[in-house]
Structure formats: C-alpha cells, structure tokens
Amino acid sequence: MAVRYVTSMMNFFGVKERAKVVIEGPNQFSAKTEEIISDVLEKALILASVF
C-alpha cells in the first residue's frame, strides 16, 4: 500500500524517473529477517550508485 501511495505522490509532483526497492517477507520469515534486510540494502546501494 505504501508503494502505491508514494508512486502516486511522485507522479503528482512530476517525478517520472524512479526505481523501487521493496522489502518483502521479514514478518513472514522471522528467522531470515536480518538476511532479507541486508540483501535489500545491498540492492538499494547498487541502485543508488547508478541512479
């Protein structure tokens, strides 16, 4: 839901070029929470360096 809202707001303000990084599953797989978050943070750093 938050992704849809932020996308709508960015469209409203005229931001057309963007990328998404979404963390999925830390609540469902509590044993892997730290692994999931660290993987997503690595992806976000790579994405930020080319954006």
Buried (B, 14 or more C-beta within 10 A) or exposed (E): EEEEEEEEEEEEEEEEEEEEEEBEEBEEEEEEBEEBEEEBEEBEEEEEEEE
